[in-house]
Amino acid sequence: MKYIIALILSVSLLFGQDTVYIASVGNNATVTYKSTVKSIPLSSISASKFTGTLQPTRVAIFNGATQINDWVFNNYKFKVNSTAITNVDSFVPVVNRLNTASIKSFKLIQEIQVVTALPSSPDPTITYLVGAKDTILISSLDGNTDVMYNIVADVVNPTTSDAITMRVNNISTAVYDYRYSYAGSTSTAAGNAQTSIVLTPTSGGGSINHLSIDIDARTGTNRNLAGFVSQVGSNQQLVAGLLLTGGNWRDNSTNITSFTFRYASISGGYGVGTTIKVFALRP
């Protein structure tokens, strides 16, 4: 057998190696080999490597579960989007990265709006809450599946001055840490082993807090968050505060299923005009 393999390699070197071209074209990938062109949707292309004790290493291209073609790697040249692939261990991941179904980005999964009354033609993708609320619950989450969350909120406070806080899975024991710092200032605030994460300094009635925070949602480590806050004063014109905020949930094993936004002490702090959007990683 080893003599047959050596003969094949010798013939390849003598006459030159054919080139297999793989390229992204629109929503498809084209596989060109010896003037034959095959088209595969980018959402279903994949590659595999096959090795054996006596057999040379082969690579294959698939359309879903259907094998399109396979080649002895060392007998051919491969180019993926004009880049030469000379290492067989690089072939599979390079091709698999073409698959658009494996690419994830932030997608809007929930939106909550606080309104004076339900609209006559409500958007079915939005959850409407009528009248000012003490808390806002974001539920039906799966942190291990979603991997990461981005929460963007505009909170209108119609009552008295207080700070916005957050809990995970509505757990109220002392398992949270937080710190925020005003941009361009040495002023900071922090707390360890608290009953909630304090996201903002206090802001008065009529103020608006714009928040954008990212949360690493996977179990295995304590869940951390980081983001920024812009506070607009009661006249809704003056930026009263611009700060960086961060926090930690001291739990590395419980899956995230919800977030609860609260105020430290006041009621009705999530007034009409408040909007919270939750984004998660999705294909």
SULPESUL-V289050 format. One record per residue. N is the residue number from 1. PSI is psi as a letter, one per 20 degrees, with the letter a starting at -180 (* if undefined). D_LAST is the distance of its C-alpha to the last C-alpha in Angstrom with 1 decimal. Layout:
N,PSI,D_LAST  N,PSI,D_LAST
//
This chain:
1,g,45.3  2,h,45.1  3,h,47.5  4,g,45.3  5,g,42.3  6,h,44.6  7,g,45.8  8,g,42.4  9,h,41.6  10,g,45.0  11,g,44.5  12,g,41.1  13,h,42.7  14,g,45.7  15,i,43.9  16,q,40.8  17,p,37.2  18,q,35.1  19,p,31.8  20,p,28.5  21,p,26.3  22,p,22.5  23,q,21.1  24,p,18.2  25,o,19.6  26,c,17.7  27,j,14.9  28,r,16.8  29,p,18.2  30,p,21.9  31,o,23.9  32,p,27.5  33,o,30.3  34,l,34.0  35,j,33.4  36,p,31.1  37,p,27.8  38,p,25.0  39,p,21.8  40,p,18.4  41,p,15.2  42,h,12.8  43,i,10.1  44,j,12.8  45,q,14.9  46,r,15.8  47,q,19.0  48,q,21.4  49,p,24.7  50,p,27.8  51,q,30.9  52,r,34.2  53,g,37.6  54,i,39.4  55,q,36.8  56,q,35.3  57,p,31.6  58,q,29.6  59,q,26.0  60,q,24.2  61,p,21.5  62,q,19.6  63,n,18.2  64,c,16.4  65,i,19.4  66,p,21.9  67,p,23.5  68,g,24.3  69,r,26.7  70,q,27.8  71,q,30.1  72,o,32.4  73,g,30.7  74,i,34.0  75,i,35.4  76,r,32.9  77,q,31.4  78,p,27.7  79,p,26.1  80,o,22.4  81,l,22.1  82,j,25.8  83,p,25.5  84,p,27.7  85,o,26.4  86,i,29.6  87,p,28.4  88,h,27.3  89,i,25.2  90,i,23.1  91,g,22.5  92,g,19.8  93,h,17.5  94,g,18.1  95,g,17.2  96,h,14.2  97,i,12.8  98,h,13.1  99,o,10.4  100,h,7.7  101,i,5.6  102,i,6.2  103,p,5.5  104,q,4.2  105,r,6.5  106,p,8.7  107,q,8.6  108,p,12.0  109,h,12.5  110,q,16.3  111,p,19.1  112,p,22.8  113,p,25.8  114,p,29.4  115,r,31.7  116,h,35.4  117,q,34.9  118,p,32.2  119,q,31.5  120,h,33.1  121,m,29.8  122,q,27.2  123,p,23.5  124,i,21.9  125,i,18.8  126,p,21.2  127,o,23.4  128,p,26.9  129,p,29.5  130,p,33.0  131,q,35.3  132,q,35.1  133,q,33.5  134,g,34.5  135,r,31.0  136,p,27.4  137,p,25.3  138,o,21.5  139,a,20.9  140,k,18.6  141,r,16.4  142,n,15.2  143,h,15.3  144,h,14.8  145,g,11.5  146,h,10.3  147,g,12.0  148,q,12.9  149,q,14.1  150,p,15.5  151,p,18.3  152,p,20.2  153,q,23.5  154,o,26.7  155,p,29.4  156,o,32.7  157,o,35.5  158,j,38.5  159,c,40.7  160,r,42.1  161,p,40.9  162,r,38.4  163,q,35.4  164,p,31.8  165,r,30.7  166,q,27.7  167,q,27.5  168,p,24.9  169,k,25.2  170,k,28.4  171,p,30.2  172,j,33.4  173,r,35.0  174,m,35.6  175,k,32.4  176,q,31.0  177,q,31.8  178,q,31.4  179,p,32.7  180,q,32.6  181,p,34.5  182,p,35.7  183,p,34.8  184,j,37.9  185,q,39.9  186,j,40.7  187,p,40.4  188,r,38.1  189,q,37.7  190,q,36.4  191,q,36.6  192,q,36.1  193,l,36.0  194,r,35.5  195,i,34.6  196,r,31.8  197,p,30.0  198,o,31.9  199,h,29.5  200,q,32.2  201,r,35.9  202,q,37.9  203,q,38.0  204,r,40.5  205,p,40.5  206,i,39.0  207,r,36.7  208,p,33.1  209,p,30.7  210,p,27.4  211,q,25.0  212,o,21.8  213,q,20.9  214,p,18.2  215,p,18.3  216,o,17.4  217,i,16.7  218,q,17.0  219,r,20.3  220,h,22.6  221,r,23.8  222,q,25.1  223,p,22.5  224,q,23.1  225,q,22.4  226,q,23.4  227,a,23.6  228,q,26.2  229,p,28.4  230,p,30.6  231,p,33.5  232,p,35.4  233,a,38.9  234,h,40.6  235,i,41.5  236,k,37.8  237,g,38.8  238,p,39.5  239,o,36.8  240,h,38.4  241,p,36.0  242,o,33.1  243,q,31.9  244,q,29.4  245,q,28.5  246,q,27.3  247,r,27.4  248,p,27.0  249,o,26.8  250,m,29.0  251,p,27.2  252,j,25.2  253,h,24.9  254,p,24.1  255,q,20.6  256,p,19.8  257,i,20.0  258,r,21.4  259,q,22.8  260,o,26.2  261,p,27.5  262,r,31.3  263,q,34.3  264,h,36.7  265,h,39.6  266,r,39.6  267,q,38.7  268,k,37.1  269,i,35.4  270,n,32.3  271,r,34.0  272,p,33.3  273,i,30.9  274,p,28.7  275,p,24.9  276,p,22.2  277,p,18.5  278,p,15.8  279,q,12.4  280,q,9.9  281,p,7.1  282,q,3.8  283,*,0.0
//
